[in-house]
Amino acid sequence: MEPRLHFIVTVFALCVFGLLMVFSASSVTALKNSGNAAALFNRQLAFTCVGAVLAFAISRIDYHLYCKNLKIAAGLSIVLLLVTVAAGSSSKGAARWISLGVFRFQPSEFIKAAIILIAAELLYRFYVEKTMDTREAAIKATLGIVIPLGLIFIQPDKGTTIIIFVTLMCMAYYAGFPGRILGGLAVVGLIFILIVALATGYSRSRFLAMLNPELDPYGISYQLLQGFYAFGNGGLTGVGIGLSHQKYFYLPEAHNDFIYAVIGEELGMVGTLGLLALYFLLILFALHIASHAPDLRGKFIVWGSATILAIQAFVNMLGIVGLIPMTGKALPFISYGGSSIMGTLVLVGLILSVSRQSVLPETEFDRRRSQLSLAEAGPASASAGGVRGGNSTALTFAAREGVRVLRREDRSDRDARSDREKREARASLLGSSARGKRGAKTKRRDNSGASHDEATTVTLRRR
């Protein structure tokens, strides 16, 4: 319960902070476009509430049930991605969304969870149970992972493809896949991504902007430089929430991809490091949940979900500070976007589903409670209850009374221990005082004896 509670509190803190920053970063744009400064904030709040409901619903179902229906997840993923590629709505040259009237959703944000579940099940059955041979594993991995990943790549959405690929490599490493083979795959994947990035004009311009931000300050480097200005203006403690200058149409996508730069301007280095600390705690508590998972399948699910959140966060932040090319991926829990926040909270729901099935170490109170014997209530108790099932009611009451007795015994033990320690301290103090008095009397006797001897010696000499 404790790791899950810490994890939920961290997720809640990230969501609240994200809503605050979305309101601050989007207010100017929303006011210009709709006349309501809180328009985008209200939409993000609604998306967050829907995502929270999804996370709660997913967490209430045993994750083993999800792993038994992965054929449905794989088929639905492929269908959604085919519809996106064939008839999806485009933005900036990429067809990544399916339009549903006033709402557009990005299927790849939700398919991340499906791919993690499929990968966890395949790794568990192939490496742990050994109930799947290499041929069957290759066929299922192709249908459930490779084809969806390829469809995401040709949208094109290279950022999501890289994030999922790196997550799968990490999961394979956790499962015990040979490091040499994984290293070779990583090198091949990196070379392939570089070739594709340099072959397309838009990706090549982002790569060149990373290498030399001053190359085209009013063209391909404009957004990156405006992000740098935001960080520089924020300094150590920032200019204050809501007081960003860059969000006044200087910084494109201030409430979306580049919201981390607005955080740096309004809250300074303190705010950016504080956000990093929250992400660190999120991953730490998730790994704590994984350590108590009932089986390796659950561990793989938590590891994969936590890893993909961490990778996406660092890909966004490193791109904004110019250490890697910008990928256009949202900052988890923080950036504006319905699909982003809902897809992120779906991953949170999977982690909580594993946590609900976790086996935590037995505490002293649990051991004492398990030894509590419940006396079954007799017919008199049943008749006094006046309803059927009075026996179980009496047992429940007896259990509650037993717990109260244990708590009273714990308090009595603590009080007795405290009284005993006080008596021992008082006795020790009195003993040391008595020893000091006896020492003083002995010293006075010695001094009086010595004075008497000296007086006798002087008298004899005079005589």
C-alpha positions in Angstrom: 0.0 0.0 0.0 2.8 2.4 0.9 4.6 2.4 -2.5 1.3 2.7 -4.3 0.3 5.7 -2.2 3.6 7.4 -2.8 3.2 6.8 -6.5 -0.3 8.1 -6.6 0.7 11.3 -4.7 3.6 11.9 -7.1 1.3 11.4 -10.2 -1.3 13.8 -8.6 1.4 16.4 -8.0 2.6 16.2 -11.6 -0.9 16.5 -13.0 -1.7 19.5 -10.8 1.6 21.2 -11.8 0.9 20.4 -15.4 -2.5 22.0 -15.3 -1.1 25.1 -13.6 1.6 25.5 -16.3 -0.8 24.8 -19.1 -3.0 27.7 -17.9 0.0 30.0 -17.6 1.6 29.1 -20.9 -1.6 28.9 -23.0 -3.6 31.9 -21.6 -2.3 34.4 -24.2 -2.9 32.1 -27.2 -6.4 31.0 -25.8 -7.4 34.7 -25.3 -6.4 35.6 -28.8 -8.1 32.6 -30.5 -11.3 32.2 -28.4 -11.6 35.3 -26.2 -11.3 33.1 -23.1 -7.9 32.9 -21.4 -8.9 29.6 -19.7 -10.2 27.8 -22.8 -7.2 25.5 -23.3 -6.9 25.0 -19.6 -10.6 23.8 -19.4 -10.0 21.3 -22.2 -6.9 20.0 -20.5 -8.7 19.7 -17.2 -11.4 17.7 -18.9 -8.9 15.4 -20.6 -7.1 14.9 -17.3 -10.3 13.9 -15.5 -11.1 11.4 -18.3 -7.6 10.0 -18.0 -7.9 9.7 -14.3 -11.1 7.7 -14.7 -9.4 5.5 -17.3 -6.4 4.9 -14.9 -8.8 4.0 -12.0 -10.8 1.6 -14.2 -7.6 -0.1 -15.5 -6.1 -0.4 -12.1 -9.2 -2.2 -10.8 -8.7 -5.1 -13.2 -6.1 -7.8 -12.7 -3.3 -7.2 -15.3 -3.3 -11.0 -16.0 -6.6 -10.5 -17.7 -5.1 -8.0 -20.1 -2.4 -10.4 -20.9 -4.9 -13.0 -21.9 -6.5 -10.7 -24.5 -3.5 -9.4 -26.4 -4.7 -10.7 -29.7 -7.5 -8.2 -29.5 -5.1 -5.4 -28.5 -2.7 -6.2 -31.4 -5.6 -6.3 -34.0 -7.1 -3.1 -32.7 -3.7 -1.4 -32.8 -3.1 -2.3 -36.4 -6.6 -1.2 -37.5 -6.3 2.2 -35.8 -2.9 2.8 -37.2 -4.0 1.8 -40.7 -6.9 4.2 -40.5 -4.5 6.9 -39.3 -2.1 6.4 -42.2 -4.9 6.2 -44.8 -7.4 8.8 -43.6 -5.9 10.5 -40.6 -5.9 14.3 -40.2 -2.5 15.9 -41.0 -0.6 18.6 -39.2 2.8 19.9 -40.3 3.2 17.1 -42.8 2.4 14.2 -40.5 -0.9 12.2 -40.4 -1.0 11.2 -36.7 -4.5 12.0 -35.6 -8.0 10.6 -36.2 -10.6 13.3 -36.1 -13.9 12.8 -34.3 -15.7 16.1 -34.8 -14.5 18.5 -32.1 -12.0 16.1 -30.8 -8.9 14.6 -32.3 -7.0 11.7 -30.8 -3.6 10.3 -31.5 -3.7 6.4 -31.6 0.0 6.0 -31.1 -0.2 7.5 -27.6 -2.6 4.7 -26.5 -0.8 1.9 -28.5 2.3 2.4 -26.3 0.5 0.6 -23.5 -0.6 -2.2 -25.9 3.0 -2.7 -27.1 4.3 -2.8 -23.6 1.7 -5.5 -22.6 2.5 -7.6 -25.7 6.3 -7.3 -25.1 5.9 -8.2 -21.4 3.9 -11.3 -22.2 6.2 -12.5 -24.9 9.3 -12.0 -22.7 7.6 -13.8 -19.8 6.5 -16.8 -21.9 9.8 -17.0 -23.8 12.3 -16.5 -21.1 10.6 -17.5 -17.8 7.9 -20.1 -18.6 9.7 -21.3 -21.7 6.3 -22.2 -23.2 7.0 -20.5 -26.5 9.6 -21.4 -29.1 11.6 -19.0 -31.2 9.4 -19.3 -34.3 6.2 -18.6 -32.4 7.8 -15.7 -30.5 9.1 -14.1 -33.8 5.6 -14.4 -35.4 3.8 -12.8 -32.4 6.4 -10.1 -32.0 6.1 -9.2 -35.7 2.3 -9.0 -35.5 2.1 -7.3 -32.2 5.2 -5.1 -32.1 7.0 -4.7 -35.5 4.0 -4.0 -37.7 2.5 -1.4 -35.3 5.9 0.2 -34.9 6.4 0.4 -38.7 2.9 2.0 -39.1 3.8 4.6 -36.5 7.1 5.3 -38.3 5.5 5.9 -41.7 3.0 8.5 -40.4 5.8 9.8 -40.0 6.3 9.8 -36.2 10.0 9.1 -35.7 10.0 10.4 -32.1 7.4 7.9 -30.9 9.1 5.2 -32.8 12.5 5.9 -31.2 11.0 6.1 -27.7 9.1 2.8 -28.1 12.2 1.1 -29.6 14.5 2.2 -26.8 11.8 1.1 -24.2 11.7 -2.4 -25.8 15.5 -2.7 -25.7 15.4 -1.8 -22.0 12.7 -4.4 -21.3 14.7 -7.1 -23.2 17.8 -6.2 -21.1 15.7 -6.5 -17.9 14.6 -10.0 -19.1 18.1 -11.2 -19.6 18.5 -10.7 -23.4 22.2 -10.9 -24.3 23.8 -7.4 -24.1 26.0 -7.9 -27.1 23.0 -8.6 -29.4 21.1 -5.6 -27.9 24.1 -3.4 -28.5 24.3 -4.4 -32.1 20.5 -3.8 -32.6 21.0 -0.3 -31.0 23.8 0.6 -33.4 21.8 -0.6 -36.4 18.7 1.3 -35.2 20.7 4.5 -34.6 22.3 4.3 -38.1 18.9 3.7 -39.7 17.3 6.7 -37.8 20.2 9.0 -38.8 19.9 8.0 -42.5 16.2 8.6 -42.5 16.5 11.9 -40.6 19.2 13.3 -42.9 17.2 12.2 -46.0 14.1 14.3 -45.2 14.3 18.1 -45.2 12.3 18.8 -42.0 14.2 16.3 -39.9 17.5 17.4 -41.4 16.8 21.0 -40.4 16.1 20.0 -36.8 19.4 18.1 -36.7 21.3 21.0 -38.1 19.6 23.4 -35.7 20.8 21.3 -32.8 24.4 21.3 -34.1 24.4 25.1 -34.7 21.6 27.0 -33.2 22.9 30.3 -34.7 22.7 28.9 -38.2 19.3 30.3 -39.1 18.0 32.4 -36.1 14.8 33.4 -38.0 14.2 30.1 -39.6 15.0 26.5 -38.5 16.7 27.7 -35.3 14.0 30.2 -34.3 12.1 28.1 -31.8 15.2 26.6 -30.2 16.7 30.1 -29.7 13.5 31.4 -28.2 13.6 28.6 -25.7 17.2 29.5 -24.8 16.0 33.1 -24.2 13.3 31.8 -21.9 15.8 29.9 -19.8 18.1 32.9 -19.7 15.4 35.2 -18.7 14.3 32.9 -15.9 17.7 32.7 -14.2 17.8 30.9 -10.9 14.3 31.5 -9.4 12.3 32.7 -12.4 10.2 35.8 -13.1 7.1 34.3 -11.4 4.2 32.1 -12.5 2.2 33.8 -15.2 4.8 36.4 -16.0 6.6 34.8 -18.9 7.5 37.1 -21.8 8.1 34.4 -24.3 4.6 33.1 -24.3 3.5 36.4 -25.9 3.9 34.8 -29.4 7.7 34.8 -29.3 8.0 31.1 -28.4 5.9 28.8 -30.7 4.1 25.9 -29.0 4.7 27.5 -25.6 2.0 25.4 -24.0 2.8 22.2 -25.9 6.3 20.9 -26.9 8.2 23.9 -25.4 6.3 24.2 -22.0 9.6 23.2 -20.3 11.1 26.4 -21.5 8.2 28.4 -20.0 8.7 26.6 -16.7 12.4 27.6 -16.9 11.4 31.2 -17.5 8.7 31.5 -14.8 10.2 29.3 -12.1 13.9 29.4 -13.1 16.4 26.7 -12.5 14.7 25.8 -9.2 11.5 25.0 -11.0 13.2 22.9 -13.7 15.2 20.9 -11.1 12.1 20.5 -9.0 10.3 18.9 -12.0 13.2 16.6 -12.6 13.0 15.6 -8.9 9.3 14.7 -9.3 10.1 12.5 -12.3 12.9 10.9 -10.4 10.4 10.1 -7.5 7.9 8.8 -10.0 10.3 6.3 -11.4 11.7 5.4 -8.0 8.2 4.5 -6.6 7.3 2.6 -9.8 10.5 0.5 -9.5 9.5 -0.1 -5.8 6.2 -1.4 -7.0 7.9 -3.6 -9.5 10.1 -5.1 -6.8 7.0 -6.5 -5.1 5.2 -7.7 -8.2 3.8 -11.2 -7.9 5.6 -12.4 -11.1 8.0 -11.3 -13.7 5.2 -10.5 -16.1 4.1 -7.8 -13.7 7.7 -6.6 -13.3 8.1 -6.3 -17.1 4.9 -4.2 -17.3 5.9 -1.8 -14.6 9.5 -1.5 -15.9 8.2 -0.9 -19.5 5.6 1.7 -18.4 8.1 3.6 -16.1 10.9 3.4 -18.7 8.7 4.8 -21.5 7.6 7.7 -19.3 11.2 8.5 -18.3 12.5 8.3 -21.8 9.8 10.6 -23.3 10.4 13.1 -20.5 14.1 13.3 -21.0 13.8 13.3 -24.9 11.6 16.4 -24.6 13.8 18.2 -22.1 17.1 17.4 -23.8 15.6 18.6 -27.1 14.5 21.9 -25.6 18.0 22.6 -24.2 19.6 21.7 -27.6 21.4 18.5 -26.6 19.4 16.3 -29.1 17.2 17.2 -32.1 13.7 18.2 -31.3 11.2 15.3 -31.7 8.0 17.1 -31.1 7.0 14.8 -28.3 5.0 16.1 -25.3 6.4 16.3 -21.8 4.4 13.6 -19.8 1.8 15.0 -17.4 2.8 18.6 -18.2 2.3 19.5 -21.9 -1.1 20.4 -23.4 -2.8 17.6 -25.3 -5.7 15.2 -24.7 -4.2 12.1 -26.2 -0.9 12.7 -24.4 -2.3 13.1 -20.9 -4.8 10.2 -21.3 -2.2 7.9 -22.8 0.1 8.7 -19.9 -2.6 8.0 -17.3 -3.3 4.7 -19.0 0.3 3.7 -18.3 -0.2 4.8 -14.7 -3.3 2.6 -14.5 -1.2 -0.4 -15.7 1.3 0.3 -12.9 -1.4 0.5 -10.3 -3.0 -2.7 -11.6 0.3 -4.5 -10.9 0.6 -2.8 -7.5 -2.9 -4.0 -6.5 -1.7 -7.6 -7.0 1.7 -7.0 -5.3 3.0 -9.0 -2.4 4.4 -6.7 0.3 6.7 -7.9 3.2 4.7 -9.0 6.2 4.9 -6.6 9.1 4.8 -7.4 12.9 1.2 -6.2 13.1 0.3 -8.5 10.1 1.8 -11.5 11.9 0.0 -10.7 15.2 -3.3 -10.2 13.4 -2.9 -13.5 11.5 -2.5 -15.2 14.9 -5.7 -13.7 16.2 -8.3 -16.5 16.8 -11.9 -15.6 16.2 -14.4 -17.4 18.3 -17.5 -18.2 16.2 -20.6 -16.6 17.6 -23.3 -18.9 18.9 -27.0 -19.0 18.1 -27.6 -16.2 20.6 -25.5 -13.8 18.5 -27.4 -14.8 15.4 -30.8 -14.3 17.0 -29.6 -11.0 18.4 -28.7 -9.8 14.9 -32.2 -10.5 13.7 -30.9 -11.2 10.1 -29.4 -14.2 8.3 -25.7 -14.2 8.3 -25.4 -13.1 11.9 -22.6 -15.5 12.4 -20.3 -13.6 9.9 -21.4 -10.3 11.4 -20.3 -11.5 14.8 -17.0 -12.7 13.3 -16.4 -9.3 11.7 -17.2 -7.6 15.0 -14.9 -9.9 16.8 -12.1 -9.2 14.3 -12.5 -5.5 14.7 -12.5 -5.9 18.5 -9.4 -8.0 18.2 -7.6 -5.4 16.2 -8.6 -2.8 18.8 -7.2 -5.0 21.6 -3.9 -5.4 19.7 -3.7 -1.6 19.3 -4.4 -1.1 23.0 -1.8 -3.7 23.8 0.7 -1.9 21.6 0.0 1.4 23.3 0.2 -0.4 26.8 3.6 -1.9 25.8 4.9 1.5 24.7 3.6 3.2 27.9 5.2 0.4 30.1 8.4 0.7 28.1 8.4 4.4 28.6 7.7 4.1 32.3 10.4 1.5 32.8 13.0 3.7 30.9 12.0 6.7 33.1 12.5 4.6 36.3 15.8 3.4 35.1 17.0 6.9 34.3 15.8 8.2 37.7 17.5 5.3 39.5 20.7 5.9 37.6 20.6 9.6 38.5 20.0 8.8 42.2 22.8 6.3 42.2 25.2 8.7 40.7 24.2 11.3 43.2 24.6 8.9 46.1 28.0 7.8 44.8 29.0 11.5 44.6 28.0 12.2 48.2 29.9 9.1 49.5 33.0 10.2 47.6 32.7 13.7 49.1 32.4 12.3 52.7 35.4 10.0 52.1 37.5 12.9 50.8 36.5 15.1 53.8 37.6 12.2 56.2 40.9 11.9 54.3 41.5 15.6 54.5 40.7 15.8 58.3 42.9 12.8 59.0 45.8 14.4 57.1 45.3 17.7 59.0 45.3 15.8 62.4 48.6 14.0 61.5 50.2 17.3 60.5 49.1 19.0 63.8 50.6 16.1 65.8 53.9 16.3 64.0 54.2 20.0 64.6 53.5 19.5 68.4 56.1 16.8 68.7 58.7 19.0 67.0 58.0 21.9 69.4 58.5 19.6 72.3 
